[in-house]
């Protein structure tokens, strides 16, 4: 089992969208040679307030490039995007 957290982000309002397209492994470990090959994080905020940043897809591959995602129980933690005044 592993736990991945979507990135947090914060900035002052400037009229442009805030996104944080990153994940962090915060629990468990990947098997030797395995790595997070791809992921999708969905979240965007333009105006003052808070929005969830959510991991919607993860692909884990081994050193040979094979998809081994099914070998893991993956829990995700929501990140927070925050625009301040």
C-alpha positions as CSV (number, residue, x, y, z in Angstrom):
1,X,0.0,0.0,0.0
2,X,1.2,3.5,-0.8
3,X,-0.3,7.0,-0.1
4,X,0.1,9.8,-2.6
5,X,-0.7,13.5,-1.8
6,X,-1.6,16.1,-4.4
7,X,0.4,19.2,-4.2
8,X,-0.8,22.3,-2.3
9,X,-0.5,25.8,-3.8
10,X,-1.1,29.3,-2.6
11,X,-0.7,32.8,-4.1
12,X,-2.1,36.3,-4.0
13,X,-4.9,37.0,-6.5
14,X,-3.5,38.2,-9.8
15,X,-6.2,37.1,-12.2
16,X,-4.4,34.0,-13.5
17,X,-5.2,30.4,-12.6
18,X,-3.3,28.6,-9.8
19,X,-2.5,24.9,-10.5
20,X,-0.1,22.5,-8.8
21,X,0.5,19.5,-11.0
22,X,2.6,17.3,-8.7
23,X,2.3,14.4,-6.4
24,X,4.3,13.3,-3.3
25,X,4.7,9.8,-1.9
26,X,3.8,10.3,1.8
27,X,3.2,6.7,2.9
28,X,4.6,3.3,2.1
29,X,7.3,2.5,-0.4
30,X,7.6,1.5,-4.0
31,X,9.3,-1.8,-4.8
32,X,12.9,-1.5,-5.9
33,X,13.0,-0.3,-9.5
34,X,9.3,0.8,-9.5
35,X,8.5,4.5,-10.1
36,X,5.6,6.8,-10.6
37,X,5.6,7.1,-14.4
38,X,2.5,9.3,-14.9
39,X,-0.2,10.9,-12.9
40,X,-3.1,13.3,-13.4
41,X,-3.9,16.0,-10.9
42,X,-7.1,18.0,-11.4
43,X,-7.5,21.4,-9.7
44,X,-7.5,25.0,-10.7
45,X,-8.4,28.2,-8.9
46,X,-8.5,31.8,-10.3
47,X,-10.4,33.8,-7.7
48,X,-10.0,34.3,-4.0
49,X,-10.9,31.1,-2.1
50,X,-9.9,27.5,-1.8
51,X,-10.3,24.5,-4.1
52,X,-9.4,20.8,-3.8
53,X,-6.5,19.5,-5.9
54,X,-7.3,15.9,-6.6
55,X,-5.2,13.0,-8.0
56,X,-7.4,11.2,-10.5
57,X,-5.0,8.8,-12.1
58,X,-1.6,7.2,-11.4
59,X,0.6,4.8,-13.4
60,X,3.4,3.0,-11.8
61,X,6.0,1.2,-13.9
62,X,8.9,-1.1,-13.1
63,X,12.5,-0.9,-14.4
64,X,11.5,-2.8,-17.5
65,X,8.8,-0.2,-18.3
66,X,5.9,-2.6,-17.5
67,X,2.7,-1.2,-15.9
68,X,2.7,-2.5,-12.3
69,X,0.0,-0.2,-10.9
70,X,-2.3,-3.1,-10.1
71,X,0.4,-4.4,-7.6
72,X,-0.3,-1.4,-5.3
73,X,-3.2,-0.4,-3.2
74,X,-3.1,3.4,-3.7
75,X,-4.7,5.9,-1.3
76,X,-4.7,9.5,-2.3
77,X,-4.8,12.7,-0.2
78,X,-6.3,15.8,-1.5
79,X,-4.2,19.0,-1.8
80,X,-5.5,22.5,-1.4
81,X,-5.2,25.4,-3.9
82,X,-5.7,28.8,-2.2
83,X,-5.9,32.3,-3.6
84,X,-5.6,35.1,-1.1
85,X,-6.3,38.8,-1.5
